Amino acid sequence: MAVQVPLWHHYLQAIRSRQASRVQDFQRAEDVLLTLLERVHALDARFLVDYSHHLEAFQFALRSSEDPLDMQVLLQVDANALQIEELGATEPGDGPLLCRLGIPREATGLEPWMAEDVFSACSEGNAKCCGYIMPSKVLHVLKDLLVAAMVHCKHHSLIAPGSLSAASLQEEQLHLSLLVSSSWRKIHFNIVPVLRRKCVVPGLDGARFTHGFPEGTLKRTVSHGVDLVPTSAQHWRVCSSYLLTRLLGEVGTLQGHRLDSLCLLDRVNHEHWRDGSREPGLTFDHLKTVLLWACSLFPEPEDWAELQGSVYRVLVVLLCCLATRTLPHFLHAGDDLLQGSSLDLGTIYRHVEGFACQPEAALCIHATHLGHSPPPRVGHGVRALLQLPASDPAYWATAYFDVLLDKFQVFTIQDKDRVTAMQSIFRKTKSLGSSDS
């Protein structure tokens, strides 16, 4: 096992060597977009410029994939003054999963949002609202403003020639798609209108989320509220991507290889599991959610002290999610991030399991770096063990994942209580694990 350690760190060093240039590329592209959005705001004060994107640059540097990035455009409207009609809320306190943004009949100060270009009057005589702010109309107005801003910025030489093209500005159902040239790289942004609302964050109702994070981290993070973003022509939905990015930033303040594990797996996902992003597959956001769960399930610093073991802590959670075809949202565990996706989860599982069993080939930067590969760490029968949480959620616990780490030969914890808990779970699953022990 000792000969593999330099290989893991060599691969990580190659990833880190690109991060500074990626930050610079993002910042150049962000400058172009902010210049554009400043002009949008000058044309229409209903749309604000959000300058707080330092975490997005930090997150972009962690990625190898070139999936689109969200650029939020905040709406200048008091969310508390609106009548937010919730649709499909699951339980009290969950907040709106889907909603409509209504303007109360007696409301004052909301006149800019009652203009015909973003507003649709209500035909119901006894309704509390006189009408609704329509996502489809907001997106159409924002697209026209962006085109006008491009013309202005190019005419006044506020942006570099060739950095933006109106041809790349496509109006999708939920966002506006825009390509920005930065150095030699083209960065794909999804421009998303957002209403930020102070409210209870869906699902943040248990102490289990606090494990693995500094005290008070989650409360501080969710105090910023949640975002409402378009989900159809008429409806908005709760989006907590901003909160998850803030949590990832908190993870970055901790010692250990948590973020290194995310970087490494995202690179493997990009180059090997998705063939350079030419094939559909897991996104950085999927892997980010898996890491947050791993941080909660493995809260001790010693779990993240060694690179290879840290990667496997994320891997065992990911494998379990793929085997059960369920990836719970970190802040709202009732939501499944894999539900409704068109991904071939069986193929993805085989890619991830193959890497977990014999990672050496995927960690090769150059053919000369790969020596003799050791035998597979575990037989394919481990999949039956990975599916246990689907039948009993009680298995979604540290002791169960410790069993998986032991199966992959990377369980090195010396804490007696934790070893005892792991052994107890293992005895319950011994019949399933005997075929590949």
C-alpha positions as CSV (number, residue, x, y, z in Angstrom):
1,M,0.0,0.0,0.0
2,A,2.9,2.4,0.7
3,V,3.9,2.6,-3.0
4,Q,0.5,4.1,-3.8
5,V,0.8,7.2,-1.6
6,P,3.1,9.1,-4.0
7,L,0.7,8.4,-6.9
8,W,-2.3,9.9,-5.1
9,H,-0.3,13.0,-4.1
10,H,1.3,13.3,-7.6
11,Y,-2.2,13.3,-9.1
12,L,-3.3,16.0,-6.6
13,Q,-0.3,18.1,-7.3
14,A,-1.1,18.1,-11.1
15,I,-4.7,19.3,-10.2
16,R,-3.4,22.0,-8.0
17,S,-1.0,23.3,-10.6
18,R,-4.0,24.4,-12.7
19,Q,-6.0,26.1,-9.9
20,A,-4.4,29.5,-10.0
21,S,-4.9,29.9,-13.7
22,R,-8.5,28.8,-13.4
23,V,-9.2,31.4,-10.7
24,Q,-7.7,34.1,-13.1
25,D,-9.9,32.8,-16.0
26,F,-13.0,33.0,-13.8
27,Q,-12.2,36.5,-12.5
28,R,-11.7,37.8,-16.0
29,A,-15.0,36.3,-17.1
30,E,-16.7,37.6,-14.0
31,D,-15.4,41.1,-14.7
32,V,-17.0,41.0,-18.1
33,L,-20.3,39.8,-16.7
34,L,-20.3,42.3,-13.9
35,T,-19.7,45.1,-16.4
36,L,-22.6,43.9,-18.5
37,L,-24.9,43.6,-15.5
38,E,-24.0,47.1,-14.2
39,R,-25.3,48.4,-17.6
40,V,-28.4,46.2,-17.2
41,H,-29.0,47.8,-13.8
42,A,-28.5,51.3,-15.3
43,L,-31.2,50.4,-17.9
44,D,-33.6,48.8,-15.4
45,A,-33.2,49.3,-11.7
46,R,-35.4,46.2,-11.0
47,F,-32.3,44.1,-11.6
48,L,-29.4,44.3,-9.2
49,V,-25.7,43.4,-9.5
50,D,-24.5,40.8,-7.0
51,Y,-20.8,41.4,-6.3
52,S,-20.4,38.6,-3.7
53,H,-19.0,35.9,-6.0
54,H,-15.7,35.1,-4.2
55,L,-17.0,31.7,-3.3
56,E,-17.8,31.0,-6.9
57,A,-14.2,31.7,-7.9
58,F,-13.0,29.4,-5.1
59,Q,-15.4,26.7,-6.3
60,F,-14.5,27.0,-10.0
61,A,-10.8,26.5,-9.0
62,L,-11.7,23.1,-7.4
63,R,-13.4,21.9,-10.6
64,S,-11.9,20.1,-13.6
65,S,-15.3,19.9,-15.4
66,E,-16.6,22.6,-17.6
67,D,-20.3,22.4,-16.7
68,P,-22.2,25.7,-16.8
69,L,-21.9,28.1,-13.8
70,D,-24.8,30.0,-12.4
71,M,-24.6,33.8,-12.3
72,Q,-27.4,35.2,-10.1
73,V,-29.1,38.4,-10.9
74,L,-31.0,39.6,-7.8
75,L,-34.4,41.2,-8.2
76,Q,-35.0,44.5,-6.5
77,V,-38.1,43.6,-4.6
78,D,-39.0,43.2,-0.9
79,A,-39.9,39.5,-0.6
80,N,-41.8,40.2,2.6
81,A,-44.1,42.5,0.7
82,L,-45.1,39.8,-1.7
83,Q,-47.8,37.2,-1.3
84,I,-45.8,33.9,-1.8
85,E,-48.3,31.2,-2.6
86,E,-46.8,27.8,-1.8
87,L,-47.5,24.8,-4.0
88,G,-46.5,21.3,-3.1
89,A,-45.0,22.0,0.4
90,T,-44.5,18.7,2.1
91,E,-44.7,19.4,5.8
92,P,-45.1,22.5,8.0
93,G,-41.8,24.5,8.1
94,D,-40.4,22.9,4.9
95,G,-40.9,26.2,3.0
96,P,-42.2,26.4,-0.5
97,L,-40.9,23.8,-2.9
98,L,-42.9,25.5,-5.7
99,C,-44.6,28.9,-5.4
100,R,-46.0,31.8,-7.2
101,L,-45.0,35.4,-6.5
102,G,-48.2,37.4,-6.0
103,I,-48.6,41.1,-5.5
104,P,-51.2,41.9,-2.8
105,R,-54.1,44.1,-3.8
106,E,-53.3,46.7,-1.2
107,A,-49.6,46.6,-1.7
108,T,-47.6,49.9,-2.1
109,G,-44.1,50.3,-3.5
110,L,-44.4,47.4,-5.9
111,E,-45.5,49.3,-8.9
112,P,-42.4,48.6,-10.9
113,W,-43.3,44.9,-10.7
114,M,-46.8,45.5,-11.8
115,A,-45.7,46.6,-15.3
116,E,-47.0,44.5,-18.1
117,D,-43.6,43.3,-19.1
118,V,-43.2,41.2,-15.9
119,F,-46.7,41.0,-14.5
120,S,-49.8,39.0,-15.2
121,A,-53.1,40.2,-13.8
122,C,-55.2,37.8,-11.8
123,S,-58.7,37.0,-13.2
124,E,-60.0,35.6,-9.9
125,G,-62.3,38.2,-8.3
126,N,-61.9,37.1,-4.7
127,A,-58.1,36.4,-4.9
128,K,-55.8,38.0,-2.3
129,C,-53.5,39.0,-5.2
130,C,-54.1,41.3,-8.0
131,G,-51.6,39.3,-10.1
132,Y,-48.3,37.5,-10.3
133,I,-44.7,38.2,-11.3
134,M,-44.1,35.7,-14.1
135,P,-40.7,34.0,-14.4
136,S,-41.0,33.7,-18.2
137,K,-41.6,37.4,-18.6
138,V,-38.8,38.3,-16.2
139,L,-36.4,36.1,-18.3
140,H,-37.5,37.7,-21.5
141,V,-37.0,41.2,-20.2
142,L,-33.6,40.2,-18.8
143,K,-32.5,38.8,-22.2
144,D,-33.5,42.0,-24.0
145,L,-31.6,44.1,-21.4
146,L,-28.5,41.9,-21.8
147,V,-28.5,42.3,-25.5
148,A,-28.8,46.1,-25.1
149,A,-26.1,46.1,-22.5
150,M,-23.8,44.2,-24.9
151,V,-24.3,46.7,-27.6
152,H,-23.6,49.6,-25.3
153,C,-20.5,48.0,-23.7
154,K,-19.0,47.1,-27.1
155,H,-19.7,50.5,-28.5
156,H,-18.0,52.2,-25.6
157,S,-15.1,49.6,-25.4
158,L,-16.1,48.6,-21.9
159,I,-15.4,44.9,-22.7
160,A,-12.7,43.3,-24.8
161,P,-13.5,42.5,-28.4
162,G,-14.6,38.9,-28.8
163,S,-15.3,38.3,-25.1
164,L,-19.1,38.2,-25.6
165,S,-21.4,37.3,-28.5
166,A,-25.1,37.8,-28.6
167,A,-25.4,34.6,-30.6
168,S,-24.5,32.6,-27.4
169,L,-27.3,34.3,-25.5
170,Q,-30.0,31.6,-25.6
171,E,-33.3,31.8,-23.6
172,E,-33.9,28.5,-22.0
173,Q,-36.9,27.6,-19.9
174,L,-35.2,28.4,-16.5
175,H,-32.2,30.6,-17.3
176,L,-30.3,32.5,-20.0
177,S,-27.3,30.7,-21.5
178,L,-24.2,32.9,-22.2
179,L,-20.6,32.1,-23.2
180,V,-17.8,34.4,-22.0
181,S,-14.3,34.2,-23.5
182,S,-11.5,34.4,-20.9
183,S,-8.0,34.0,-22.2
184,W,-8.1,30.8,-24.3
185,R,-11.1,29.4,-22.3
186,K,-14.8,29.8,-22.9
187,I,-16.8,29.7,-19.7
188,H,-20.5,28.9,-19.9
189,F,-22.7,30.8,-17.6
190,N,-26.4,30.3,-16.8
191,I,-27.9,33.8,-16.0
192,V,-30.6,33.2,-13.4
193,P,-33.0,35.8,-11.9
194,V,-33.2,35.3,-8.2
195,L,-35.4,36.5,-5.4
196,R,-33.6,36.1,-2.0
197,R,-35.9,35.4,0.9
198,K,-35.3,35.1,4.6
199,C,-37.1,32.0,5.8
200,V,-36.7,28.7,7.4
201,V,-34.4,26.5,5.3
202,P,-36.2,23.3,4.2
203,G,-35.1,20.2,6.2
204,L,-32.7,21.8,8.6
205,D,-34.4,20.3,11.6
206,G,-31.9,17.9,13.1
207,A,-28.6,18.0,15.0
208,R,-27.2,15.3,12.6
209,F,-26.3,18.1,10.1
210,T,-24.0,19.8,12.6
211,H,-21.5,16.9,12.8
212,G,-18.3,17.6,11.0
213,F,-18.7,21.4,10.8
214,P,-17.6,24.1,13.3
215,E,-20.1,25.0,15.9
216,G,-22.7,27.4,14.6
217,T,-21.6,27.0,11.0
218,L,-25.0,25.8,9.6
219,K,-27.0,28.4,11.5
220,R,-24.8,31.2,10.2
221,T,-25.0,29.9,6.7
222,V,-28.8,29.4,6.5
223,S,-29.4,32.9,8.1
224,H,-28.7,34.3,4.7
225,G,-32.0,32.8,3.5
226,V,-32.9,30.9,0.4
227,D,-33.3,31.8,-3.3
228,L,-36.4,31.6,-5.4
229,V,-35.6,30.9,-9.0
230,P,-37.7,30.1,-12.1
231,T,-38.9,26.6,-12.5
232,S,-41.6,27.1,-15.2
233,A,-43.3,29.9,-17.1
234,Q,-45.5,30.6,-14.0
235,H,-43.7,29.1,-11.0
236,W,-40.7,29.6,-8.9
237,R,-38.9,27.1,-6.6
238,V,-36.6,27.1,-3.6
239,C,-32.9,26.8,-4.6
240,S,-30.3,26.3,-1.9
241,S,-27.2,26.2,-4.2
242,Y,-25.9,29.4,-2.7
243,L,-26.1,27.9,0.8
244,L,-24.3,24.7,-0.2
245,T,-21.5,26.8,-1.8
246,R,-21.2,28.7,1.5
247,L,-21.0,25.3,3.3
248,L,-18.3,24.2,0.9
249,G,-16.4,27.4,1.8
250,E,-16.6,26.4,5.5
251,V,-15.3,23.0,4.7
252,G,-12.3,24.7,3.1
253,T,-11.4,26.2,6.5
254,L,-10.9,22.8,8.1
255,Q,-7.6,20.9,8.2
256,G,-7.3,17.7,6.2
257,H,-8.0,16.5,2.7
258,R,-11.7,17.2,2.4
259,L,-11.5,19.6,-0.5
260,D,-8.6,17.6,-2.0
261,S,-10.9,14.6,-2.2
262,L,-13.5,16.6,-4.1
263,C,-10.9,18.0,-6.5
264,L,-9.4,14.5,-7.2
265,L,-12.8,12.8,-7.7
266,D,-14.1,15.6,-9.9
267,R,-10.9,15.3,-12.1
268,V,-11.4,11.5,-12.3
269,N,-15.1,12.0,-13.1
270,H,-14.3,14.5,-15.8
271,E,-11.5,12.6,-17.5
272,H,-12.5,8.9,-17.0
273,W,-16.1,8.5,-16.0
274,R,-17.4,11.2,-18.4
275,D,-14.6,10.9,-21.1
276,G,-13.6,14.5,-20.9
277,S,-17.2,15.7,-20.3
278,R,-18.2,14.3,-23.7
279,E,-20.6,11.8,-21.9
280,P,-23.4,12.7,-19.5
281,G,-22.7,11.9,-15.9
282,L,-22.2,13.2,-12.4
283,T,-21.8,16.9,-12.0
284,F,-19.6,18.9,-9.6
285,D,-22.8,19.7,-7.6
286,H,-23.5,16.0,-7.2
287,L,-20.0,15.4,-5.9
288,K,-20.2,18.5,-3.7
289,T,-23.3,17.1,-2.0
290,V,-21.6,13.7,-1.5
291,L,-18.7,15.5,0.2
292,L,-20.9,17.4,2.5
293,W,-22.6,14.1,3.6
294,A,-19.2,12.5,4.1
295,C,-18.1,15.5,6.3
296,S,-21.2,14.9,8.4
297,L,-20.8,11.1,8.5
298,F,-17.1,11.3,9.2
299,P,-16.8,14.2,11.6
300,E,-13.4,13.4,13.2
301,P,-10.2,15.2,12.0
302,E,-8.4,11.9,11.8
303,D,-10.8,10.7,9.1
304,W,-9.4,13.4,6.8
305,A,-5.7,13.3,7.8
306,E,-4.5,11.1,4.9
307,L,-5.3,11.7,1.3
308,Q,-6.2,8.2,0.1
309,G,-8.4,7.5,3.1
310,S,-10.1,10.8,2.6
311,V,-11.0,10.0,-1.0
312,Y,-12.4,6.7,0.0
313,R,-14.7,8.4,2.6
314,V,-16.3,10.3,-0.2
315,L,-16.2,7.2,-2.5
316,V,-18.1,4.9,-0.1
317,V,-20.9,7.5,0.3
318,L,-21.1,8.0,-3.5
319,L,-21.2,4.3,-4.2
320,C,-24.0,3.8,-1.7
321,C,-26.0,6.6,-3.3
322,L,-25.5,5.1,-6.8
323,A,-26.3,1.6,-5.6
324,T,-29.5,2.8,-4.0
325,R,-30.2,5.3,-6.8
326,T,-30.7,8.0,-4.2
327,L,-28.6,11.1,-3.4
328,P,-30.4,13.0,-0.6
329,H,-30.2,16.8,-0.7
330,F,-27.9,17.8,2.2
331,L,-30.3,20.4,3.6
332,H,-33.6,18.6,2.7
333,A,-33.0,14.9,2.9
334,G,-36.4,14.2,1.4
335,D,-35.3,15.5,-1.9
336,D,-33.4,13.1,-4.2
337,L,-30.9,14.8,-6.5
338,L,-30.9,11.7,-8.8
339,Q,-34.6,11.5,-9.1
340,G,-35.9,12.3,-12.5
341,S,-32.5,12.5,-14.1
342,S,-31.8,10.8,-17.4
343,L,-28.4,9.5,-16.2
344,D,-27.4,5.9,-16.7
345,L,-26.8,5.2,-13.0
346,G,-25.8,1.6,-13.6
347,T,-23.0,2.6,-15.9
348,I,-21.9,5.4,-13.6
349,Y,-21.9,2.9,-10.7
350,R,-19.6,0.5,-12.6
351,H,-17.2,3.3,-13.4
352,V,-17.0,4.4,-9.7
353,E,-16.8,0.9,-8.4
354,G,-14.0,0.1,-10.8
355,F,-12.1,3.1,-9.6
356,A,-12.6,2.2,-6.0
357,C,-11.4,-1.3,-6.6
358,Q,-8.3,-0.4,-8.7
359,P,-7.7,3.4,-8.7
360,E,-4.1,3.3,-9.9
361,A,-4.8,3.5,-13.7
362,A,-7.1,6.6,-13.3
363,L,-4.4,8.3,-11.2
364,C,-1.8,8.1,-14.0
365,I,-0.8,11.5,-15.4
366,H,1.6,9.9,-17.8
367,A,2.2,6.2,-18.8
368,T,5.6,6.2,-17.1
369,H,4.0,7.0,-13.7
370,L,2.1,3.8,-13.5
371,G,3.8,0.8,-12.1
372,H,2.5,-2.6,-11.2
373,S,-1.2,-2.4,-10.2
374,P,-2.1,-4.3,-7.0
375,P,-5.1,-6.7,-7.2
376,P,-8.6,-5.4,-6.7
377,R,-9.4,-4.2,-3.2
378,V,-12.8,-5.9,-3.0
379,G,-15.0,-8.2,-5.1
380,H,-18.0,-7.0,-6.9
381,G,-20.3,-8.6,-4.3
382,V,-19.9,-5.4,-2.3
383,R,-22.9,-4.0,-4.2
384,A,-25.3,-6.0,-2.0
385,L,-23.8,-4.4,1.0
386,L,-24.1,-0.9,-0.5
387,Q,-27.8,-1.3,-1.0
388,L,-28.7,-1.8,2.6
389,P,-29.7,1.9,3.3
390,A,-32.5,1.5,0.7
391,S,-34.3,-1.0,2.9
392,D,-33.3,0.5,6.3
393,P,-32.4,4.2,6.6
394,A,-30.7,3.4,10.0
395,Y,-27.7,2.2,8.0
396,W,-27.1,5.8,6.9
397,A,-24.6,6.2,9.8
398,T,-20.9,6.3,10.4
399,A,-20.6,2.7,11.6
400,Y,-22.1,1.4,8.4
401,F,-19.8,3.4,6.2
402,D,-16.9,2.3,8.5
403,V,-17.7,-1.2,7.4
404,L,-17.4,-0.2,3.8
405,L,-14.1,1.5,4.5
406,D,-12.9,-1.8,6.0
407,K,-14.0,-3.7,3.0
408,F,-11.9,-1.4,0.8
409,Q,-9.0,-1.8,3.2
410,V,-8.8,1.8,4.3
411,F,-10.3,1.7,7.8
412,T,-7.5,2.9,10.1
413,I,-9.4,4.3,13.1
414,Q,-8.2,3.3,16.5
415,D,-11.1,4.7,18.6
416,K,-12.5,1.7,20.5
417,D,-16.1,2.9,20.6
418,R,-16.1,3.5,16.9
419,V,-14.5,0.1,16.2
420,T,-17.1,-1.6,18.4
421,A,-19.9,0.2,16.5
422,M,-18.5,-0.8,13.2
423,Q,-18.1,-4.4,14.3
424,S,-21.7,-4.5,15.5
425,I,-23.0,-3.3,12.1
426,F,-20.7,-5.8,10.4
427,R,-22.2,-8.7,12.3
428,K,-25.6,-7.7,11.0
429,T,-24.4,-7.7,7.5
430,K,-22.0,-10.6,7.7
431,S,-24.2,-12.9,5.5
432,L,-24.2,-10.3,2.7
433,G,-20.4,-9.6,3.0
434,S,-19.2,-13.2,3.2
435,S,-19.3,-13.6,-0.6
436,D,-16.6,-10.9,-1.1
437,S,-14.6,-11.1,2.1
